[in-house]
Amino acid sequence: MIDLEFLRHIHTYRLTTPEIAANLFGLSVDESNEILAALREKGLVASADLNGSDPYFFLQHKAAQVLRVEKVDAGPINGTAKVQAYASACFCCGGKRFRPLMDARVFRTSFPELYRPGAKINYYTEGAKLGLIRVDTRENTNGDVFRLIERAGRDVHKRTQPIKSKKERKQDSLPEFRDLVKRGQFVVTVLTAFEHKAKRIRFELDQMQDRNRLYHLHRNISRNNTKARSREEADAAKMVFEQWHKNDRVELPTKS
């Protein structure tokens, strides 16, 4: 049933729009609107303002019974959470390629060796690759570009380096993640709505020809941080950046 598929889609991404759902299910926008309107009449979904002119749809508590789950993330989404959910839905379902976003149940089934209870799941798959989504929610260019690159380095480092202190989350650092990175099957995808920032990120990555440059970038950024970055962290980030270039995987879609 298409109604059930719509509910599952919204349950995974927390929201949808008529355009995203139409693209995902091969429907016209009018057909998508009709299905969402019918679900709203049944009290399974509701809508709220997305950007001042367009609506987005979210689940109501009643949808949990239809989906046969204990509970759902019901109600409207605000602020940064709405931006992150919308960007993820656009990237995974709004283009020519479908990239399924995984919830904890699917991630545990698909990657049991990587799953750890309590770890935040923000992964998608594309072919044999496992991707981590990071959403840019700021408009500033210069500082944010380096912050996003540094964060990607931290994302890789904490998943691939041995635990050095009890404060580090044990579920993050795993040998299996290191194997994925070495095989070029782990990517970090940064989503931004600003084309000028996407171009700047591509430019900065193109300038990183060796690990020393990336190490100094991390060290300079860290001057205002209480936690210093290591050369090993820069090395880990460089491995993923190299795979990005090798596979043309620096994907930064924009929205109009």
C-alpha positions in Angstrom: 0.0 0.0 0.0 1.3 3.4 -1.0 -0.1 5.0 2.1 2.0 2.7 4.3 5.1 3.4 2.2 4.5 7.2 2.7 4.3 6.7 6.5 7.4 4.6 6.6 9.2 7.3 4.6 8.2 10.1 6.9 9.0 7.9 9.9 12.6 7.5 8.6 13.3 11.1 7.7 11.0 12.8 10.2 9.4 14.9 7.5 8.6 15.0 3.8 7.3 17.4 1.2 5.0 16.6 -1.8 7.9 17.1 -4.1 10.3 14.8 -2.2 7.7 12.0 -1.9 6.7 12.4 -5.6 10.3 11.9 -6.7 10.9 9.0 -4.4 7.7 7.0 -5.4 7.6 8.0 -9.0 4.4 10.0 -8.7 3.3 13.4 -9.9 3.3 16.2 -7.3 -0.5 16.3 -7.5 -0.8 12.6 -6.7 1.6 13.0 -3.8 -0.5 15.9 -2.5 -3.6 13.7 -2.7 -2.1 10.9 -0.7 -0.7 13.3 1.9 -4.1 15.0 2.2 -5.8 11.6 2.7 -3.4 10.7 5.4 -4.0 14.0 7.1 -7.8 13.3 6.9 -7.2 10.1 8.8 -5.2 11.9 11.5 -2.0 10.1 10.6 0.0 13.1 9.4 -0.2 16.9 9.8 1.6 19.8 8.1 3.5 22.9 9.1 5.3 25.7 7.3 8.7 24.8 5.8 10.1 28.0 4.5 7.4 30.7 4.6 5.6 29.5 1.5 5.7 25.6 1.3 4.5 23.0 3.7 6.2 19.9 5.1 4.4 16.9 6.6 5.1 15.1 9.8 3.7 12.1 11.6 1.0 12.2 14.3 1.0 9.7 17.3 -1.7 7.7 15.7 0.7 6.6 12.9 2.5 4.4 15.4 -0.4 1.9 15.3 -0.4 1.7 11.6 3.4 1.3 11.4 3.3 -1.3 14.3 6.0 0.5 16.2 6.0 1.5 19.9 6.2 5.3 19.2 7.0 7.7 16.4 8.6 11.2 16.4 5.3 13.0 16.2 4.7 16.7 15.9 6.3 19.6 14.0 10.1 20.1 13.9 11.7 23.4 14.6 15.0 25.2 14.1 18.1 23.3 13.3 16.4 19.9 13.6 14.1 20.9 10.7 17.0 22.0 8.5 18.8 18.8 9.2 15.8 16.6 8.5 14.9 18.4 5.3 18.5 18.4 4.0 18.8 14.6 4.7 15.4 13.9 2.9 16.4 16.0 -0.1 19.8 14.3 -0.4 18.6 10.8 0.1 15.2 10.9 -1.7 15.0 14.1 -3.7 17.5 13.4 -6.5 18.1 10.8 -9.3 19.7 8.4 -6.9 18.0 7.0 -3.8 20.3 6.7 -0.8 18.4 5.0 2.0 18.9 6.5 5.4 19.1 3.9 8.1 17.4 3.9 11.5 18.9 1.9 14.4 17.0 -1.3 13.5 18.2 -1.3 9.9 21.7 -0.3 10.8 21.9 -3.1 13.4 20.7 -5.6 10.8 22.9 -4.3 7.9 26.1 -3.6 9.9 26.0 -5.7 13.1 29.7 -5.4 13.5 29.5 -1.6 13.6 26.4 -1.2 15.7 26.7 -0.2 19.4 23.6 0.4 21.6 23.1 4.1 22.3 25.2 5.4 19.4 23.5 8.0 17.2 22.6 6.7 13.8 23.0 9.2 11.0 24.2 6.9 8.2 23.0 6.1 4.7 24.1 3.6 2.1 24.9 3.9 -1.6 26.0 0.7 -3.2 28.7 -0.8 -1.1 29.5 2.5 0.7 28.5 3.6 4.1 28.0 7.4 4.4 27.8 9.7 7.3 25.6 12.8 6.8 26.7 16.2 8.3 24.4 19.2 7.6 25.7 22.7 7.5 23.2 25.1 9.1 25.2 28.3 9.0 25.6 31.0 6.2 29.0 32.3 7.1 31.7 31.1 4.7 35.3 31.3 5.8 35.3 30.1 9.3 32.5 27.5 8.7 34.4 25.9 5.8 37.4 25.1 8.0 35.1 24.0 10.8 33.2 21.6 8.5 36.5 20.1 7.2 37.8 19.8 10.7 34.6 18.1 11.9 34.9 15.6 9.1 38.4 14.8 10.4 37.1 14.3 13.9 34.3 12.1 12.6 36.8 9.8 10.9 39.3 9.9 13.7 37.0 8.9 16.5 35.7 5.9 14.5 39.1 4.6 13.5 41.6 5.4 16.2 42.1 3.3 19.4 40.5 4.5 22.6 42.9 6.6 24.7 40.6 7.7 27.5 37.5 6.6 29.3 35.8 9.8 28.3 35.8 8.7 24.6 32.7 6.8 23.6 33.6 3.2 23.2 31.0 2.5 20.6 32.6 4.8 18.1 36.2 3.5 17.7 36.1 0.1 15.9 38.5 -1.9 13.8 35.7 -2.5 11.3 35.4 1.3 10.7 39.2 1.4 10.0 38.7 -1.4 7.4 35.9 0.5 5.7 38.1 3.6 5.4 41.0 1.6 4.0 38.7 0.0 1.4 37.3 3.4 0.4 33.8 2.3 1.6 33.2 5.0 4.2 32.5 8.6 3.2 31.4 11.8 5.0 28.9 13.8 3.1 28.5 17.5 3.9 25.2 19.1 2.9 24.9 22.8 2.5 22.3 25.1 0.9 24.9 27.6 -0.2 26.7 27.1 -3.5 29.4 29.6 -2.6 30.3 27.5 0.4 30.2 24.3 -1.6 32.7 25.8 -4.0 34.9 27.0 -1.2 34.9 23.5 0.4 35.9 21.9 -2.9 38.6 24.5 -3.3 40.1 23.9 0.1 40.0 20.1 -0.4 41.8 20.5 -3.7 44.6 22.4 -1.9 45.2 19.6 0.5 47.9 17.8 -1.4 49.7 16.3 1.7 49.0 15.4 5.3 51.2 18.1 6.7 48.9 20.8 5.3 45.9 19.2 6.8 47.7 18.7 10.1 48.5 22.4 10.2 45.0 23.3 9.3 43.7 21.2 12.2 46.3 22.7 14.6 45.5 26.3 13.6 41.8 25.7 14.0 42.3 24.2 17.4 44.0 27.3 18.9 40.7 28.5 20.1 39.6 25.0 21.2 40.2 23.3 24.5 40.9 20.0 22.8 44.0 19.9 20.6 44.0 18.0 17.4 46.6 15.4 16.6 48.6 14.5 13.5 46.9 11.1 13.6 43.5 12.7 13.4 44.7 14.7 10.3 46.0 11.5 8.8 42.6 9.8 9.3 40.8 12.7 7.7 43.2 12.7 4.7 42.4 9.1 4.0 38.7 9.9 3.5 39.5 13.1 1.6 41.7 11.0 -0.7 38.8 8.6 -1.3 36.5 11.5 -2.0 38.7 12.7 -4.8 39.3 9.2 -6.1 35.6 8.4 -6.3 34.4 12.0 -7.0 32.4 11.8 -3.8 32.5 15.4 -2.4 28.7 15.8 -2.8 27.2 19.1 -1.7 23.8 19.5 -3.1 22.1 22.9 -3.0 18.5 24.0 -2.7 16.9 26.8 -4.6 
